Amino acid sequence: MMAADADKMCLIALVLFFLLTSGAFSPASGQCTDGTYNYKGKDCCRCGAGWHVVKHCNASLQRGECKECDHETYNSDPNGQTSCEPCTSCSHGNDNLEVVEPCTPARDTKCGCKEGHYCNTPEEICRLCQACETCGGPENIKEPCTNRTNTVCKEKSEGGNISIPGIIVGVIIAIVVVVAVVFIWKKRPFSRQRQGQVPNGNTHDVEMQPLYEVDLQPRLPDIAEALGWKDMKEVAIRSNIPMTVIDSCQLDIPGDSKEQTLKLLLNWVESQGSDAAKNLLEILQRSGKRRKAERVKEILSHDY
């Protein structure tokens, strides 16, 4: 009788061993709550947000070994990555940014403008903030600055400090200036030679046109896309932008050349001030980037 019981126990053990080794008790697909990723033909369960893979699974629909992201790194989504992304820094150069929400293993740092600064880019995340207008004093402010809009100053006429004779004199002066500019412009020698030829024998691939003041901010994403990282980096180098600033633009946004280019362009525009548009076209011309210069001119001429 005891021998028969022993045989039954051995048979049960053999069946259990077969079921375990054949994967019959592997977790169902529904147990991979965060989905799966493929590794060498196996569908492994993803690690959760804030974690990364240390060891891949041995069988499909099983989880390998996961580890929480180290300090100053994060993964915002479930993943099968073997490392975490570096957290964004809010303290580079003259960006005028500060930390709004610190980085956590499952969320990147959220940056915002420092007090007295704003950004009006269409993107949700600000990467470069500018100083708010002061209007010459609080009494001249119509609408205060916010983190997304510049200060709106009161019109001088609202204060009642401008007399009618003063307005008339100002209009007359403006008319005289306009007439003088038109007269001088018409008197300028303007030869329409073959493209690229100028009287002194130098070659310019793009004719320089008068540049009017335009708001560069809404045009910067299109300009950055037209330039690309390689040409934007060349422009920055020719303008004596430090290599540390150039490298930080690339390292802060790994794997996204468009955002890297836009960040570098924002830094470059701030360094050039009101001459940014003119300087950009001149540098592109001297570098032989005729098509890029033409594209930038088209963007500058469009209404935004």
Secondary structure, 3 states (H helix, E strand, C coil): CHHHHHHHHHHHHHHHHHHHHCCCCCCCHHHCCCCEEEECCEEEECECCCEEEEECCCCCCCECEEEECCCCEECCCCECCCCCEECCCCCCCCCCEEEEECCECCECCEEEECCCEECCCCCCCCCCCEECCCCCCHHHEEECCCCCCCCEECCHHHHCCCCHHHHHHHHHHHHHHHHHHHHHHHHCCCCCCCCCECCCCCECCCCCCCCCCCCCHHHHHHHHHHHHHHHHHHHHHHCCCCHHHHHHHHHHCCCCHHHHHHHHHHHHHHHHHHHHHHHHHHHHHHCCCHHHHHHHHHHHHCCC
